[in-house]
Amino acid sequence: MSWLVRDDEEDPITTLRNMINEDGIFQVPGTHDAMAGLLAKKAGFRVIYLSGGAFSASMGMPDVGLFTLTELATRTREITRATGMPILVDIDNGSNSILNLSRIIKEIIDAGAAAVQVEDQKLPKKCGHLNGKRLVTKKEMIQKIQAIRNTSDKIIIVARVDAKSVEGMNSAIERAKAYVKAGADVIFPEALETEDEFKRFAQEIDKPLLANMTEYGRTPYYHIDQFKEWGYKMVIYPVTSLRVASKAIENVYNSIRDEGSQKNTLDQMQTRKDLYETIKYYDYEKLDNNIAKTVLQDMKN
């Protein structure tokens, strides 16, 4: 829990709101746990994202809205305490109850979130790039955005619009405009497929826009400079870290099974030295002079 030794950070909501108001564009990597968050911070990112899909997968479950509020708040708190960074938290469709949604917002803010992402799907929800999605009415989504704003006048609201692949572009843009009027700070048009679609959203919506650069989805792999040229404010990479970590774990397990040792995969591992630097191991030792100083022997890291 690296908040014991890390420097105090500026209020995360203020930090993120200032970033949104600045010129330019910024990238937001998905961080499915606290270690991923620390590595994102070490890499120089300023904002991170807790994807519902990555979080669900990290718990061994599909992304169909199965995790509980307690589980989500706990993971959010783990990441924010470790990193001190502004985090955008995916709360799926925010429940079917306004009272429950209000509690979700209170809990997630208490856990340290700077922003929440809410989508206009019905439960059971799906990944935004899959078929068979079902939408709530525009009125219901407006009520949810208003409920979030009534619960907190500070939290940043990212409204995800899933309508393009269900009802078409015109409906998606109409919904987005209504969500802006209801109080959304950022609009997230999900599962767009062409340059023209991204450009049209930017022309039609007078609010900061978020683009989703997930893998294996409907959206081609556009470059950050393209999104900047089209007028987007932020780009998320929601499941990238989890996919990479999972594949690496799969490979090393296969190596141990087949070769009887992990020796041939050492060059693919984070060294003990890098691990200790990332989790601030020695800073923790300094908190208590009674703890013996650990000195690493020369074990090739």
C-alpha positions as CSV (number, residue, x, y, z in Angstrom):
1,M,0.0,0.0,0.0
2,S,2.3,2.7,-1.3
3,W,0.4,5.6,0.0
4,L,2.4,5.1,3.2
5,V,5.6,6.3,1.6
6,R,4.6,8.2,-1.6
7,D,4.5,12.0,-1.8
8,D,1.1,13.7,-1.3
9,E,-0.6,14.4,-4.5
10,E,-3.0,17.2,-5.6
11,D,-6.7,16.5,-5.4
12,P,-7.3,14.0,-8.3
13,I,-10.5,15.5,-9.5
14,T,-8.9,18.9,-9.7
15,T,-5.9,17.5,-11.5
16,L,-8.0,15.7,-14.1
17,R,-10.4,18.6,-14.7
18,N,-7.4,20.9,-15.3
19,M,-6.0,18.3,-17.8
20,I,-9.3,18.2,-19.6
21,N,-9.4,22.0,-19.8
22,E,-5.8,22.2,-21.2
23,D,-5.0,22.2,-24.9
24,G,-3.9,18.9,-26.5
25,I,-4.7,15.3,-25.9
26,F,-3.6,12.7,-23.3
27,Q,-3.5,8.9,-23.2
28,V,-5.1,6.9,-20.4
29,P,-3.9,3.3,-20.0
30,G,-6.0,0.7,-18.4
31,T,-4.7,-0.4,-15.0
32,H,-6.5,-3.5,-13.7
33,D,-4.7,-3.6,-10.3
34,A,-2.3,-1.5,-8.2
35,M,0.9,-2.9,-9.7
36,A,-0.3,-2.0,-13.2
37,G,-1.1,1.5,-11.8
38,L,2.4,1.9,-10.4
39,L,3.9,0.8,-13.7
40,A,1.7,3.3,-15.6
41,K,2.9,6.0,-13.2
42,K,6.6,5.0,-13.7
43,A,6.1,5.2,-17.5
44,G,5.0,8.8,-17.1
45,F,1.2,8.6,-17.6
46,R,-0.8,11.2,-15.6
47,V,-4.2,9.5,-15.6
48,I,-5.3,5.9,-15.4
49,Y,-8.4,3.9,-16.1
50,L,-10.1,1.0,-14.4
51,S,-12.0,-0.9,-17.1
52,G,-15.0,-3.0,-16.1
53,G,-13.9,-5.6,-18.6
54,A,-10.3,-5.8,-17.3
55,F,-11.4,-5.8,-13.7
56,S,-13.9,-8.6,-14.4
57,A,-11.3,-10.6,-16.2
58,S,-8.8,-10.1,-13.4
59,M,-11.4,-11.8,-11.1
60,G,-11.9,-14.7,-13.6
61,M,-15.3,-13.5,-14.7
62,P,-16.7,-12.2,-18.0
63,D,-17.6,-8.5,-18.6
64,V,-21.4,-8.9,-18.0
65,G,-21.9,-6.8,-14.9
66,L,-21.2,-9.4,-12.3
67,F,-18.8,-7.6,-9.9
68,T,-20.2,-6.0,-6.8
69,L,-19.9,-2.4,-5.6
70,T,-17.8,-3.5,-2.7
71,E,-15.4,-5.3,-5.0
72,L,-15.1,-2.3,-7.4
73,A,-14.6,0.2,-4.6
74,T,-12.0,-2.0,-3.0
75,R,-10.0,-2.3,-6.2
76,T,-10.3,1.4,-6.9
77,R,-9.0,2.2,-3.4
78,E,-6.1,-0.2,-3.9
79,I,-5.0,1.6,-7.1
80,T,-5.5,5.1,-5.9
81,R,-3.7,4.5,-2.6
82,A,-0.8,3.0,-4.4
83,T,-0.5,5.6,-7.1
84,G,-2.1,8.8,-6.0
85,M,-3.1,9.3,-9.6
86,P,-6.5,10.5,-11.0
87,I,-8.4,7.4,-12.1
88,L,-11.5,7.0,-14.4
89,V,-13.6,4.2,-13.1
90,D,-16.0,2.2,-15.2
91,I,-19.3,1.7,-13.4
92,D,-21.0,0.0,-16.3
93,N,-24.6,1.2,-16.5
94,G,-24.7,2.5,-13.0
95,S,-27.5,0.2,-11.8
96,N,-31.2,0.4,-12.6
97,S,-32.0,2.3,-9.4
98,I,-31.3,6.0,-8.8
99,L,-30.7,5.4,-5.1
100,N,-28.2,2.6,-5.8
101,L,-26.5,4.8,-8.4
102,S,-26.1,7.6,-5.8
103,R,-24.5,5.1,-3.4
104,I,-22.2,3.9,-6.1
105,I,-21.0,7.4,-6.7
106,K,-20.4,8.1,-3.0
107,E,-18.5,4.9,-2.6
108,I,-16.3,5.4,-5.7
109,I,-15.5,9.0,-4.7
110,D,-14.6,7.8,-1.2
111,A,-12.3,5.2,-2.8
112,G,-10.4,8.0,-4.6
113,A,-11.9,8.2,-8.1
114,A,-11.6,11.4,-10.1
115,A,-14.1,10.4,-12.7
116,V,-16.8,7.8,-13.4
117,Q,-17.9,6.3,-16.8
118,V,-21.5,5.4,-17.1
119,E,-23.0,3.8,-20.3
120,D,-26.5,3.7,-21.8
121,Q,-26.8,-0.1,-21.9
122,K,-29.3,-2.4,-20.2
123,L,-28.2,-5.2,-17.9
124,P,-26.9,-7.7,-18.6
125,K,-24.5,-5.4,-20.4
126,K,-21.9,-6.4,-22.9
127,C,-18.5,-5.2,-24.1
128,G,-19.2,-2.2,-26.3
129,H,-17.6,-3.9,-29.4
130,L,-19.9,-7.0,-29.3
131,N,-23.2,-7.4,-31.0
132,G,-26.5,-7.9,-29.2
133,K,-26.3,-4.8,-27.0
134,R,-29.6,-3.4,-25.6
135,L,-30.0,0.3,-24.7
136,V,-31.9,2.1,-22.0
137,T,-34.0,4.9,-23.1
138,K,-32.5,8.3,-23.6
139,K,-34.6,9.6,-20.8
140,E,-33.4,7.0,-18.4
141,M,-29.7,7.7,-19.2
142,I,-30.4,11.5,-18.7
143,Q,-31.8,10.7,-15.3
144,K,-28.7,8.7,-14.4
145,I,-26.4,11.6,-15.4
146,Q,-28.5,14.0,-13.4
147,A,-28.5,11.7,-10.4
148,I,-24.6,11.5,-10.5
149,R,-24.4,15.3,-10.7
150,N,-26.9,15.7,-7.9
151,T,-24.8,13.3,-5.8
152,S,-21.6,15.2,-6.5
153,D,-21.0,18.6,-8.1
154,K,-17.2,17.7,-8.4
155,I,-16.9,14.2,-9.9
156,I,-16.1,14.2,-13.6
157,I,-18.9,12.3,-15.6
158,V,-17.9,10.4,-18.7
159,A,-21.1,9.4,-20.6
160,R,-20.6,6.4,-22.9
161,V,-22.8,6.3,-25.9
162,D,-23.4,2.7,-27.2
163,A,-26.1,3.7,-29.7
164,K,-24.1,3.8,-32.9
165,S,-24.0,0.1,-33.5
166,V,-27.6,-0.4,-32.2
167,E,-29.5,2.6,-33.5
168,G,-27.1,4.3,-35.9
169,M,-25.0,7.5,-36.0
170,N,-27.8,10.0,-36.0
171,S,-29.3,8.5,-32.8
172,A,-25.9,8.3,-31.1
173,I,-25.2,11.9,-31.8
174,E,-28.7,12.9,-30.6
175,R,-28.2,10.9,-27.4
176,A,-24.7,12.5,-26.9
177,K,-26.1,16.0,-27.1
178,A,-28.8,15.1,-24.6
179,Y,-26.2,13.7,-22.2
180,V,-24.2,16.9,-22.5
181,K,-27.3,18.9,-21.6
182,A,-27.9,16.6,-18.6
183,G,-24.5,17.4,-17.2
184,A,-21.9,15.0,-18.7
185,D,-18.4,16.4,-18.8
186,V,-17.0,14.1,-21.4
187,I,-18.6,12.1,-24.2
188,F,-17.4,8.6,-25.0
189,P,-18.8,7.4,-28.4
190,E,-18.2,3.7,-28.3
191,A,-17.4,1.3,-31.2
192,L,-17.0,3.9,-34.0
193,E,-15.4,2.3,-37.1
194,T,-14.2,5.0,-39.5
195,E,-12.4,8.3,-39.6
196,D,-15.5,10.0,-40.8
197,E,-17.5,8.7,-37.8
198,F,-14.9,10.1,-35.4
199,K,-14.7,13.4,-37.2
200,R,-18.5,13.8,-37.3
201,F,-18.8,13.2,-33.6
202,A,-16.2,15.9,-33.0
203,Q,-18.0,18.3,-35.3
204,E,-21.4,17.7,-33.7
205,I,-20.5,17.5,-30.0
206,D,-19.2,20.6,-28.2
207,K,-17.6,18.7,-25.2
208,P,-14.4,16.9,-24.7
209,L,-14.4,13.5,-26.4
210,L,-12.9,10.2,-25.3
211,A,-11.8,7.5,-27.9
212,N,-11.5,3.8,-27.0
213,M,-8.4,2.1,-28.5
214,T,-9.2,-1.4,-27.4
215,E,-7.7,-4.4,-29.1
216,Y,-9.7,-6.9,-31.3
217,G,-12.7,-4.6,-31.5
218,R,-14.6,-2.7,-34.2
219,T,-12.3,0.4,-34.2
220,P,-9.1,0.3,-36.3
221,Y,-5.8,1.0,-34.6
222,Y,-5.6,4.8,-35.0
223,H,-2.6,6.8,-33.8
224,I,-2.8,9.3,-30.9
225,D,-1.9,12.1,-33.4
226,Q,-4.9,11.2,-35.6
227,F,-7.3,11.5,-32.6
228,K,-5.7,14.8,-31.7
229,E,-6.2,16.1,-35.3
230,W,-9.8,15.0,-35.2
231,G,-10.4,17.0,-31.9
232,Y,-10.4,14.3,-29.2
233,K,-9.2,15.0,-25.7
234,M,-8.3,11.5,-24.4
235,V,-7.7,8.0,-25.6
236,I,-8.1,4.9,-23.3
237,Y,-6.4,1.6,-23.7
238,P,-8.7,-0.4,-21.4
239,V,-7.5,-4.0,-21.4
240,T,-4.0,-3.8,-22.9
241,S,-2.1,-4.3,-19.7
242,L,-4.2,-7.3,-18.7
243,R,-3.9,-8.9,-22.1
244,V,-0.1,-8.5,-22.0
245,A,0.2,-9.7,-18.4
246,S,-2.1,-12.7,-19.0
247,K,-0.2,-13.8,-22.1
248,A,3.2,-13.5,-20.3
249,I,1.9,-15.6,-17.3
250,E,0.5,-18.2,-19.7
251,N,3.9,-18.4,-21.4
252,V,5.9,-18.8,-18.2
253,Y,3.6,-21.4,-16.9
254,N,4.0,-23.4,-20.1
255,S,7.7,-23.1,-19.9
256,I,7.8,-24.3,-16.2
257,R,5.6,-27.2,-17.2
258,D,7.5,-28.2,-20.3
259,E,11.1,-27.4,-19.3
260,G,10.9,-28.1,-15.6
261,S,12.3,-24.6,-14.8
262,Q,11.6,-20.9,-15.2
263,K,15.3,-20.3,-16.1
264,N,14.8,-19.7,-19.8
265,T,12.2,-17.0,-19.1
266,L,14.2,-14.8,-16.7
267,D,14.9,-12.3,-19.5
268,Q,11.1,-11.7,-19.7
269,M,10.7,-11.0,-16.0
270,Q,10.7,-7.8,-14.0
271,T,13.9,-8.1,-11.9
272,R,13.8,-8.1,-8.1
273,K,15.6,-4.7,-8.2
274,D,12.9,-3.2,-10.5
275,L,10.1,-4.7,-8.4
276,Y,11.5,-3.2,-5.2
277,E,11.9,0.2,-6.9
278,T,8.4,0.1,-8.2
279,I,6.8,-0.8,-4.9
280,K,9.2,1.5,-2.9
281,Y,10.4,-1.3,-0.8
282,Y,13.3,0.6,0.8
283,D,11.1,3.6,1.6
284,Y,9.0,1.3,3.7
285,E,12.0,0.1,5.6
286,K,12.8,3.7,6.5
287,L,9.5,4.0,8.3
288,D,10.8,1.8,11.1
289,N,14.4,1.9,12.2
290,N,13.9,-1.4,13.9
291,I,13.6,-3.2,10.5
292,A,17.0,-4.5,9.3
293,K,18.1,-3.0,6.1
294,T,17.8,-5.6,3.3
295,V,20.9,-5.9,1.0
296,L,20.4,-7.8,-2.2
297,Q,23.1,-10.3,-2.9
298,D,24.5,-10.6,-6.4
299,M,21.9,-13.1,-7.8
300,K,21.9,-11.5,-11.3
301,N,19.0,-9.4,-10.1
